[in-house]
Each structure stands twice: as structure tokens, then as C-alpha cells.
Amino acid sequence: MDDLAHRKFTGRFCNAHPDKVTAAAIEAALKQAESALTHGRLLSPSEAMAIALGHGRGKETLFSIARTVAWDTGGDQDDILSYLGERYPNYA
């Protein structure tokens, strides 16, 4: 249980000490989320649902960032999403 941490965002247990690939992916995702927030492109889940019919092109959600970074890096998507949700709870 020492290697797992309960994540308030998901209610799940995620690796408290992610491997190097996932740790690097988490940092990349956090930077991408910060950029999206700074440039007004980060959507909350309710905003994403409201514009799901194509009006949100060019915008991001924490899930879309986690998914893309995980695909690009091989990092664990669930861990990445958990860290993003903790950093940006209003967008979780």
C-alpha cells in the first residue's frame, strides 16, 4: 500500500511513485494543461459536454490532455489524469 496513493479526484488508488516514463508524462501533461488554461483553451467537463457537437475544436479537457500525452509517451493515462485533476480541480 506504500506505493499507492488515494486520489481525491478519481477516488481510485494510483501509483504514488510513478515510473520514469509516467513521471515525465505527468510533467508534460501539467505543462500542456497550464498552457491550455493560460490561453483559454481548457474546458471543464460540463463545458465539454455542452460543445461536444464540434464547436469546441481547438479546446482541451484534462482527459484529452492525459490521453494524448499517454499515447505520445507511453505513460500511464490514469496516473496522468489523476495528477492533472489534483492540479486543476475546477476542470476535473
C-alpha positions in Angstrom: 0.0 0.0 0.0 3.0 2.3 0.4 3.3 2.6 -3.4 -0.3 3.6 -3.8 -2.0 6.9 -3.1 -5.7 7.6 -2.9 -6.6 10.2 -5.4 -9.4 12.5 -4.4 -10.1 13.4 -8.0 -10.9 9.9 -9.2 -11.5 8.1 -5.9 -9.0 5.5 -7.1 -5.6 4.4 -6.0 -2.8 5.4 -8.3 0.9 4.9 -8.1 2.4 7.4 -5.6 5.8 6.8 -7.2 5.2 6.5 -11.0 7.9 5.1 -13.2 10.2 7.5 -15.1 8.1 7.4 -18.2 4.9 8.2 -16.4 6.6 10.8 -14.3 7.9 12.6 -17.4 4.5 12.2 -19.0 2.8 13.8 -15.9 5.1 16.8 -16.1 4.4 17.2 -19.9 0.7 16.9 -19.3 0.8 19.5 -16.5 2.7 21.9 -18.8 0.1 21.3 -21.6 -2.8 21.9 -19.2 -1.2 25.1 -17.9 -0.8 26.3 -21.4 -4.4 25.5 -22.3 -5.6 27.3 -19.2 -3.5 30.3 -19.9 -4.7 30.6 -23.5 -8.4 29.9 -22.6 -8.5 26.5 -24.2 -9.1 24.3 -21.1 -12.7 23.2 -20.7 -14.5 21.8 -17.7 -16.4 18.6 -18.2 -19.7 20.4 -18.4 -18.4 22.9 -20.9 -17.0 19.9 -23.0 -20.4 18.2 -23.0 -22.1 21.5 -23.9 -20.0 21.9 -27.0 -19.5 18.2 -27.9 -21.1 18.7 -31.3 -18.0 20.2 -32.8 -18.0 23.8 -31.5 -15.1 23.0 -29.2 -12.4 22.3 -31.8 -9.1 23.6 -30.6 -10.1 23.3 -26.9 -8.8 20.7 -24.4 -10.1 18.8 -21.5 -7.9 17.2 -18.8 -8.9 13.8 -20.2 -7.9 14.8 -23.8 -4.5 16.0 -22.5 -3.9 12.9 -20.4 -4.9 10.6 -23.3 -2.7 12.4 -25.8 0.4 12.6 -23.5 -0.1 8.9 -22.6 -0.2 7.9 -26.2 2.8 10.1 -27.1 5.0 9.0 -24.2 3.8 5.5 -23.1 2.9 6.9 -19.6 0.0 5.6 -17.6 -3.1 7.6 -18.6 -4.9 7.1 -15.2 -2.0 8.4 -13.2 -1.5 11.4 -15.6 -5.2 12.2 -15.3 -5.2 11.9 -11.5 -2.3 14.4 -11.2 -4.0 16.8 -13.7 -7.2 16.6 -11.7 -5.5 17.4 -8.5 -3.7 20.4 -10.0 -6.8 21.7 -11.8 -9.9 20.6 -9.8 -12.2 23.1 -11.4 -11.6 21.3 -14.8 -11.9 17.8 -13.4 
